């Protein structure tokens, strides 16, 4: 393990640990009120659960990083089967939260299989394209990952969890376009996919059936969230109270722990809207600093991917970078009223056990790619 630690990417590790530390502090600050006043639990409830998930994930990552990227082919196949089965079983034994059947509730903890599907599809598609790189001129070979991903996407959509499904498909689409598949096949598939989407929408509109449920349509009030007609239960209410929190913060914030909006005014203050609490308590300057750390992290992941000596390693790194970037974009876009609020967690900041585990494992995969690249360079140097 000492050898592995010596050769992993230290800047990526340091940035990630700083972001996780900030996240833990803000989860405690934003959740202690709702834990005590709404759930009659200890103010440390959410903080302790998140810390346990984070520490447990870090311990498990010490085992995951020992596996070579070549072995990810088998691991991802097993993971793909397991997560697909779990997504099906959810409809029988799953727990309903926010009108979606997305979690297995085990009492102290809840697990969301669709979160794990994001990392598993990244690992599987990367290994698949590496293994079949000489056969990607065939439509059947090139299309197979998209068909597998479509099955999982449909299962996620039926929960219904439109936000997670769109992020999942965004990752899949990027990996397909970044793969060694010929440009001709990529172009035809993209045109076919666009045509299928247009036909689907035309059929839905022509039949008079809505593609989105009423609760999903409510999310499109983001353009005027502070209207006096906004429901206290709608997403407009959440966005509007987020604006109030952001406005309260100013440049340097009202001080850690001094947010007023977290006193049950701002829904999901410790999950979807946690960055509003960050800006209220720590101010715009600190929030901007966190954004810089995000860009440094993403840049580092992309750099590791570019330096990888295999397409598999590069695709895994790029997939993880896109996974994190989309989560940041969708979460902050919803918070600032630039797009519909979809309930997507903010990386490193939001409370969520499954999301934290997947994030840690994703970074571990990137670190494994960095380690193998470094070891290959060391062998080349020693031969000279």
C-alpha positions as a Python dict, from the first residue, in 0.01 Angstrom:
ca = {
    (1, 'X'): (0, 0, 0),
    (2, 'X'): (291, 234, 71),
    (3, 'X'): (415, 187, -285),
    (4, 'X'): (72, 273, -424),
    (5, 'X'): (37, 582, -206),
    (6, 'X'): (381, 701, -312),
    (7, 'X'): (289, 689, -681),
    (8, 'X'): (-70, 817, -687),
    (9, 'X'): (-152, 1174, -790),
    (10, 'X'): (-100, 1383, -475),
    (11, 'X'): (-257, 1709, -602),
    (12, 'X'): (-582, 1525, -682),
    (13, 'X'): (-581, 1362, -339),
    (14, 'X'): (-519, 1691, -156),
    (15, 'X'): (-788, 1883, -347),
    (16, 'X'): (-1041, 1604, -289),
    (17, 'X'): (-967, 1588, 85),
    (18, 'X'): (-1002, 1967, 117),
    (19, 'X'): (-1340, 1957, -58),
    (20, 'X'): (-1460, 1664, 154),
    (21, 'X'): (-1353, 1848, 472),
    (22, 'X'): (-1542, 2162, 369),
    (23, 'X'): (-1839, 1946, 280),
    (24, 'X'): (-1849, 1776, 620),
    (25, 'X'): (-1839, 2110, 800),
    (26, 'X'): (-2119, 2250, 585),
    (27, 'X'): (-2332, 1936, 617),
    (28, 'X'): (-2320, 1974, 995),
    (29, 'X'): (-2393, 2347, 978),
    (30, 'X'): (-2682, 2311, 732),
    (31, 'X'): (-2842, 1999, 880),
    (32, 'X'): (-2830, 2044, 1259),
    (33, 'X'): (-3150, 2252, 1264),
    (34, 'X'): (-3357, 2019, 1049),
    (35, 'X'): (-3223, 1716, 1238),
    (36, 'X'): (-3327, 1859, 1574),
    (37, 'X'): (-3640, 2062, 1492),
    (38, 'X'): (-3800, 1850, 1219),
    (39, 'X'): (-3675, 1497, 1285),
    (40, 'X'): (-3631, 1518, 1665),
    (41, 'X'): (-3285, 1370, 1626),
    (42, 'X'): (-2940, 1469, 1742),
    (43, 'X'): (-2801, 1783, 1571),
    (44, 'X'): (-2505, 1562, 1474),
    (45, 'X'): (-2729, 1303, 1304),
    (46, 'X'): (-2659, 1382, 938),
    (47, 'X'): (-2300, 1480, 1006),
    (48, 'X'): (-2223, 1147, 1176),
    (49, 'X'): (-2390, 944, 900),
    (50, 'X'): (-2199, 1132, 631),
    (51, 'X'): (-1871, 1093, 821),
    (52, 'X'): (-1929, 718, 857),
    (53, 'X'): (-2001, 682, 485),
    (54, 'X'): (-1696, 890, 396),
    (55, 'X'): (-1457, 704, 625),
    (56, 'X'): (-1600, 367, 523),
    (57, 'X'): (-1565, 459, 155),
    (58, 'X'): (-1204, 567, 204),
    (59, 'X'): (-1125, 235, 374),
    (60, 'X'): (-1290, 38, 92),
    (61, 'X'): (-1103, 248, -165),
    (62, 'X'): (-776, 117, -20),
    (63, 'X'): (-885, -228, -142),
    (64, 'X'): (-1030, -106, -472),
    (65, 'X'): (-710, 73, -572),
    (66, 'X'): (-520, -257, -551),
    (67, 'X'): (-713, -395, -850),
    (68, 'X'): (-555, -331, -1189),
    (69, 'X'): (-751, -148, -1455),
    (70, 'X'): (-747, -470, -1660),
    (71, 'X'): (-942, -644, -1384),
    (72, 'X'): (-1208, -370, -1404),
    (73, 'X'): (-1350, -551, -1707),
    (74, 'X'): (-1468, -845, -1494),
    (75, 'X'): (-1560, -626, -1195),
    (76, 'X'): (-1770, -393, -1410),
    (77, 'X'): (-1953, -684, -1576),
    (78, 'X'): (-2047, -821, -1233),
    (79, 'X'): (-2142, -472, -1116),
    (80, 'X'): (-2355, -416, -1425),
    (81, 'X'): (-2555, -733, -1362),
    (82, 'X'): (-2593, -661, -991),
    (83, 'X'): (-2705, -299, -1034),
    (84, 'X'): (-2956, -396, -1307),
    (85, 'X'): (-3107, -663, -1082),
    (86, 'X'): (-3124, -417, -792),
    (87, 'X'): (-3299, -158, -1009),
    (88, 'X'): (-3563, -418, -1091),
    (89, 'X'): (-3598, -535, -730),
    (90, 'X'): (-3647, -170, -624),
    (91, 'X'): (-4001, -178, -764),
    (92, 'X'): (-4083, -455, -516),
    (93, 'X'): (-3886, -372, -203),
    (94, 'X'): (-3779, -11, -257),
    (95, 'X'): (-3871, 281, -32),
    (96, 'X'): (-4056, 584, -165),
    (97, 'X'): (-3897, 926, -109),
    (98, 'X'): (-4002, 1245, -283),
    (99, 'X'): (-4252, 1034, -477),
    (100, 'X'): (-3978, 815, -630),
    (101, 'X'): (-3887, 451, -561),
    (102, 'X'): (-3509, 495, -567),
    (103, 'X'): (-3380, 366, -234),
    (104, 'X'): (-3340, 50, -31),
    (105, 'X'): (-3403, 150, 329),
    (106, 'X'): (-3201, -49, 584),
    (107, 'X'): (-3294, 163, 883),
    (108, 'X'): (-2976, 348, 971),
    (109, 'X'): (-2871, 383, 609),
    (110, 'X'): (-3034, 393, 267),
    (111, 'X'): (-2874, 283, -59),
    (112, 'X'): (-2955, 428, -403),
    (113, 'X'): (-2856, 177, -678),
    (114, 'X'): (-2888, 432, -959),
    (115, 'X'): (-2593, 628, -817),
    (116, 'X'): (-2369, 321, -844),
    (117, 'X'): (-2492, 267, -1200),
    (118, 'X'): (-2310, 586, -1308),
    (119, 'X'): (-1964, 464, -1207),
    (120, 'X'): (-2027, 106, -1318),
    (121, 'X'): (-2129, 217, -1668),
    (122, 'X'): (-1813, 430, -1691),
    (123, 'X'): (-1590, 137, -1597),
    (124, 'X'): (-1778, -110, -1816),
    (125, 'X'): (-1793, 106, -2130),
    (126, 'X'): (-1424, 199, -2097),
    (127, 'X'): (-1320, -166, -2067),
    (128, 'X'): (-1563, -273, -2343),
    (129, 'X'): (-1424, -24, -2595),
    (130, 'X'): (-1067, -120, -2502),
    (131, 'X'): (-1139, -488, -2544),
    (132, 'X'): (-1321, -443, -2876),
    (133, 'X'): (-1113, -158, -3021),
    (134, 'X'): (-1044, -356, -3340),
    (135, 'X'): (-1412, -436, -3400),
    (136, 'X'): (-1566, -92, -3365),
    (137, 'X'): (-1632, -64, -3738),
    (138, 'X'): (-1929, -299, -3686),
    (139, 'X'): (-2263, -150, -3585),
    (140, 'X'): (-2356, -439, -3357),
    (141, 'X'): (-2035, -404, -3155),
    (142, 'X'): (-2052, -23, -3139),
    (143, 'X'): (-2422, -15, -3046),
    (144, 'X'): (-2416, -282, -2777),
    (145, 'X'): (-2309, -48, -2490),
    (146, 'X'): (-2582, 199, -2586),
    (147, 'X'): (-2847, -74, -2579),
    (148, 'X'): (-2731, -194, -2237),
    (149, 'X'): (-2728, 163, -2107),
    (150, 'X'): (-3077, 223, -2248),
    (151, 'X'): (-3217, -65, -2040),
    (152, 'X'): (-3070, 83, -1721),
    (153, 'X'): (-3187, 433, -1817),
    (154, 'X'): (-3545, 311, -1862),
    (155, 'X'): (-3539, 144, -1520),
    (156, 'X'): (-3417, 469, -1361),
    (157, 'X'): (-3678, 674, -1547),
    (158, 'X'): (-3959, 445, -1428),
    (159, 'X'): (-3876, 509, -1060),
    (160, 'X'): (-3936, 796, -1171),
    (161, 'X'): (-3604, 981, -1146),
    (162, 'X'): (-3568, 1200, -1453),
    (163, 'X'): (-3267, 1396, -1322),
    (164, 'X'): (-3055, 1087, -1253),
    (165, 'X'): (-3160, 932, -1585),
    (166, 'X'): (-3052, 1240, -1782),
    (167, 'X'): (-2715, 1251, -1606),
    (168, 'X'): (-2667, 879, -1666),
    (169, 'X'): (-2744, 916, -2036),
    (170, 'X'): (-2522, 1224, -2058),
    (171, 'X'): (-2229, 1017, -1931),
    (172, 'X'): (-2309, 733, -2172),
    (173, 'X'): (-2336, 970, -2469),
    (174, 'X'): (-2003, 1133, -2387),
    (175, 'X'): (-1824, 799, -2353),
    (176, 'X'): (-1969, 684, -2685),
    (177, 'X'): (-1849, 1000, -2862),
    (178, 'X'): (-1506, 979, -2693),
    (179, 'X'): (-1462, 612, -2784),
    (180, 'X'): (-1252, 488, -3081),
    (181, 'X'): (-1573, 414, -3274),
    (182, 'X'): (-1557, 539, -3635),
    (183, 'X'): (-1689, 890, -3706),
    (184, 'X'): (-1929, 753, -3965),
    (185, 'X'): (-2102, 527, -3712),
    (186, 'X'): (-2107, 804, -3450),
    (187, 'X'): (-2267, 1045, -3695),
    (188, 'X'): (-2536, 804, -3807),
    (189, 'X'): (-2617, 696, -3453),
    (190, 'X'): (-2648, 1057, -3338),
    (191, 'X'): (-2884, 1140, -3627),
    (192, 'X'): (-3086, 825, -3559),
    (193, 'X'): (-3107, 906, -3188),
    (194, 'X'): (-3214, 1264, -3255),
    (195, 'X'): (-3480, 1145, -3496),
    (196, 'X'): (-3611, 889, -3247),
    (197, 'X'): (-3640, 1157, -2976),
    (198, 'X'): (-3829, 1394, -3210),
    (199, 'X'): (-4069, 1118, -3319),
    (200, 'X'): (-4128, 1020, -2955),
    (201, 'X'): (-4215, 1377, -2856),
    (202, 'X'): (-4441, 1420, -3159),
    (203, 'X'): (-4630, 1099, -3072),
    (204, 'X'): (-4667, 1205, -2708),
    (205, 'X'): (-4793, 1551, -2803),
    (206, 'X'): (-5023, 1413, -3074),
    (207, 'X'): (-5176, 1157, -2838),
    (208, 'X'): (-5243, 1424, -2576),
    (209, 'X'): (-5031, 1242, -2316),
    (210, 'X'): (-4770, 1426, -2118),
    (211, 'X'): (-4414, 1307, -2115),
    (212, 'X'): (-4360, 1453, -1767),
    (213, 'X'): (-4563, 1403, -1452),
    (214, 'X'): (-4726, 1696, -1275),
    (215, 'X'): (-4454, 1709, -1009),
    (216, 'X'): (-4189, 1721, -1283),
    (217, 'X'): (-4370, 1998, -1469),
    (218, 'X'): (-4365, 2203, -1148),
    (219, 'X'): (-3989, 2226, -1183),
    (220, 'X'): (-4025, 2456, -1484),
    (221, 'X'): (-4130, 2748, -1265),
    (222, 'X'): (-3758, 2827, -1223),
    (223, 'X'): (-3793, 3129, -1456),
    (224, 'X'): (-4013, 3309, -1204),
    (225, 'X'): (-3952, 3128, -872),
    (226, 'X'): (-4046, 3416, -642),
    (227, 'X'): (-4392, 3472, -787),
    (228, 'X'): (-4662, 3530, -525),
    (229, 'X'): (-4842, 3232, -676),
    (230, 'X'): (-4553, 2998, -596),
    (231, 'X'): (-4656, 2704, -378),
    (232, 'X'): (-4473, 2661, -48),
    (233, 'X'): (-4413, 2301, -153),
    (234, 'X'): (-4291, 2370, -507),
    (235, 'X'): (-3942, 2405, -646),
    (236, 'X'): (-4000, 2779, -703),
    (237, 'X'): (-4028, 2819, -327),
    (238, 'X'): (-3697, 2636, -284),
    (239, 'X'): (-3517, 2845, -546),
    (240, 'X'): (-3660, 3170, -408),
    (241, 'X'): (-3541, 3091, -55),
    (242, 'X'): (-3205, 2999, -203),
    (243, 'X'): (-3188, 3348, -354),
    (244, 'X'): (-3261, 3496, -12),
    (245, 'X'): (-2980, 3293, 145),
    (246, 'X'): (-2736, 3396, -129),
    (247, 'X'): (-2834, 3762, -93),
    (248, 'X'): (-2790, 3745, 287),
    (249, 'X'): (-2432, 3622, 252),
    (250, 'X'): (-2266, 3907, 67),
    (251, 'X'): (-1893, 3896, 9),
    (252, 'X'): (-1784, 3736, 336),
    (253, 'X'): (-2101, 3577, 474),
    (254, 'X'): (-2287, 3602, 804),
    (255, 'X'): (-2054, 3355, 974),
    (256, 'X'): (-2033, 2978, 997),
    (257, 'X'): (-2348, 2840, 1162),
    (258, 'X'): (-2537, 3171, 1142),
    (259, 'X'): (-2762, 3100, 843),
    (260, 'X'): (-3125, 3202, 894),
    (261, 'X'): (-3261, 3025, 588),
    (262, 'X'): (-3165, 2681, 718),
    (263, 'X'): (-3426, 2726, 995),
    (264, 'X'): (-3676, 2529, 785),
    (265, 'X'): (-3719, 2813, 532),
    (266, 'X'): (-3490, 2659, 272),
    (267, 'X'): (-3601, 2305, 171),
    (268, 'X'): (-3324, 2045, 135),
    (269, 'X'): (-3070, 2280, 292),
    (270, 'X'): (-2823, 1995, 355),
    (271, 'X'): (-2864, 1826, 15),
    (272, 'X'): (-2978, 2000, -306),
    (273, 'X'): (-2950, 2358, -173),
    (274, 'X'): (-2640, 2332, 41),
    (275, 'X'): (-2441, 2574, -174),
    (276, 'X'): (-2693, 2846, -86),
    (277, 'X'): (-2609, 2790, 282),
    (278, 'X'): (-2237, 2797, 194),
    (279, 'X'): (-2283, 3136, 27),
    (280, 'X'): (-2496, 3269, 312),
    (281, 'X'): (-2258, 3166, 590),
    (282, 'X'): (-1918, 3190, 419),
    (283, 'X'): (-1990, 3447, 150),
    (284, 'X'): (-1920, 3487, -219),
    (285, 'X'): (-1542, 3485, -174),
    (286, 'X'): (-1537, 3138, -17),
    (287, 'X'): (-1794, 3011, -267),
    (288, 'X'): (-1572, 3130, -551),
    (289, 'X'): (-1277, 2955, -387),
    (290, 'X'): (-1475, 2629, -383),
    (291, 'X'): (-1552, 2669, -754),
    (292, 'X'): (-1180, 2715, -822),
    (293, 'X'): (-1111, 2391, -633),
    (294, 'X'): (-1371, 2219, -852),
    (295, 'X'): (-1199, 2339, -1169),
    (296, 'X'): (-858, 2234, -1036),
    (297, 'X'): (-996, 1890, -953),
    (298, 'X'): (-1154, 1844, -1294),
    (299, 'X'): (-841, 1970, -1467),
    (300, 'X'): (-631, 1722, -1275),
    (301, 'X'): (-859, 1430, -1367),
    (302, 'X'): (-848, 1526, -1736),
    (303, 'X'): (-469, 1557, -1719),
    (304, 'X'): (-440, 1206, -1574),
    (305, 'X'): (-666, 1080, -1852),
    (306, 'X'): (-456, 1246, -2123),
    (307, 'X'): (-138, 1093, -1982),
    (308, 'X'): (-285, 741, -1962),
    (309, 'X'): (-122, 494, -2200),
    (310, 'X'): (-448, 305, -2262),
    (311, 'X'): (-782, 414, -2408),
    (312, 'X'): (-950, 241, -2114),
    (313, 'X'): (-768, 455, -1860),
    (314, 'X'): (-834, 772, -2056),
    (315, 'X'): (-1206, 696, -2098),
    (316, 'X'): (-1250, 618, -1729),
    (317, 'X'): (-1088, 948, -1629),
    (318, 'X'): (-1289, 1148, -1882),
    (319, 'X'): (-1607, 970, -1773),
    (320, 'X'): (-1545, 1054, -1406),
    (321, 'X'): (-1469, 1417, -1498),
    (322, 'X'): (-1795, 1444, -1695),
    (323, 'X'): (-1986, 1273, -1412),
    (324, 'X'): (-1862, 1528, -1157),
    (325, 'X'): (-1898, 1824, -1396),
    (326, 'X'): (-2260, 1744, -1487),
    (327, 'X'): (-2352, 1716, -1119),
    (328, 'X'): (-2194, 2056, -1047),
    (329, 'X'): (-2357, 2214, -1353),
    (330, 'X'): (-2708, 2077, -1288),
    (331, 'X'): (-2704, 2146, -914),
    (332, 'X'): (-2578, 2503, -937),
    (333, 'X'): (-2781, 2571, -1251),
    (334, 'X'): (-3097, 2476, -1061),
    (335, 'X'): (-2994, 2672, -752),
    (336, 'X'): (-2931, 2990, -952),
    (337, 'X'): (-3250, 2950, -1155),
    (338, 'X'): (-3076, 2882, -1486),
    (339, 'X'): (-3246, 2545, -1536),
    (340, 'X'): (-3513, 2332, -1365),
    (341, 'X'): (-3429, 2210, -1016),
    (342, 'X'): (-3386, 1831, -1037),
    (343, 'X'): (-3271, 1727, -689),
    (344, 'X'): (-2916, 1647, -800),
    (345, 'X'): (-2654, 1651, -519),
    (346, 'X'): (-2350, 1880, -532),
    (347, 'X'): (-2021, 1683, -531),
    (348, 'X'): (-1832, 1684, -198),
    (349, 'X'): (-2087, 1921, -37),
    (350, 'X'): (-2430, 1754, -34),
    (351, 'X'): (-2536, 1496, 222),
    (352, 'X'): (-2589, 1153, 68),
    (353, 'X'): (-2430, 819, 153),
    (354, 'X'): (-2460, 649, -187),
    (355, 'X'): (-2340, 957, -372),
    (356, 'X'): (-2043, 997, -138),
    (357, 'X'): (-1942, 633, -182),
    (358, 'X'): (-1960, 654, -562),
    (359, 'X'): (-1765, 980, -563),
    (360, 'X'): (-1485, 831, -351),
    (361, 'X'): (-1472, 515, -565),
    (362, 'X'): (-1469, 725, -884),
    (363, 'X'): (-1168, 921, -765),
    (364, 'X'): (-1004, 594, -660),
    (365, 'X'): (-1040, 464, -1016),
    (366, 'X'): (-872, 781, -1145),
    (367, 'X'): (-592, 740, -891),
    (368, 'X'): (-540, 381, -1009),
    (369, 'X'): (-496, 508, -1365),
    (370, 'X'): (-246, 767, -1239),
    (371, 'X'): (-58, 498, -1045),
    (372, 'X'): (-28, 264, -1344),
    (373, 'X'): (89, 551, -1565),
    (374, 'X'): (351, 651, -1308),
    (375, 'X'): (475, 293, -1268),
    (376, 'X'): (507, 253, -1645),
    (377, 'X'): (711, 573, -1664),
    (378, 'X'): (933, 453, -1379),
    (379, 'X'): (1001, 125, -1562),
    (380, 'X'): (1093, 314, -1879),
    (381, 'X'): (1330, 537, -1683),
    (382, 'X'): (1499, 244, -1507),
    (383, 'X'): (1571, 75, -1843),
    (384, 'X'): (1762, 375, -1976),
}
